[in-house]
Amino acid sequence: MKTLSNNKSNWQQALILLPILIVVVATVYFYRLTTETGFQTSIELPKIHGVILKEAQLLTKVQLSNHLGQAINNDYFIGKWHFITYGYTQCPDICPTTLFTLTQLADLLSISNDKLDTQFDFYTIDPDRDSQAILSQYIHYFSEKFVALRAQTSQDAQNFQQSLGIKVEITRAYANRTDQHVIKNEDLISVSKGEPLYQVSHGLTILLINPEAKLQAVFMPEITELGMNNFTAEVLYRDYLKVIKYYQQRSLL
């Protein structure tokens, strides 16, 4: 009788402890689940010479043409990483220097073991003077594989530039024939006597579009000892790999 009584007592104790054990196990499971999820969703942004966007920004309303006259829309950017530099063909120094640096980066990528499908694009901010023919000749100075892009209308240019944060300023001016003073309006600025002024200014960044046609990173130039803004292929290469690693980690979430 004592044995039956003891067994009954043990079962009663087990039934009492069972809900407590269930609560403990559930608490531990929930804690591990939340901590692991928190770890995955708090991937630290790597440091680069520029900015990696935590949430990549989708390009919108892309309506351009390339140096071959072919239409370019959002689909063009899908499936590859795209480096985009911007400027104009009559730029005396910064634009060609940046493009030359990208040719060096392309060489680094071609000899590396990294299987990265990468395209390099040059976008003209001065389509009024940079025609298709001019762009075709200009881009081939640097690489047969590079692509030059231009907008057909001012609205297309505005849409593309705003989606990428490209800052552009073009100023024009001309002199009055009688008193040699400059006639001014909202598009004109003062200049001295002489030929009409046509001045183009823009920022200096390199933009990186991910294979989903989203702006993923903005690379900034380094400042040299002489105070010059400058990109180097080696730094761009290292930063590019950091961006790709971050993108791949985010894709796993």
Secondary structure, 3 states (H helix, E strand, C coil): CHHHHHHHHHHHHHHHHHHHHHHHHHHHHHHHHHHHHHHHHCCCCCCCCEEEEEEEEECCCCCEEECCCCEECHHHHECCEEEEEEECCCCCCHHHHHHHHHHHHHHHHHHCCCCCCEEEEEEECCCCCCCHHHHHHHHCCCCCCCEEEEECCHHHHHHHHHHHCCCEEEEEEEECCCCCCEECCCCECCCCCCCCEEEEEECCCEEEECCECEEEEEECCEECCCCCEECCHHHHHHHHHHHHHHHHHHHCC
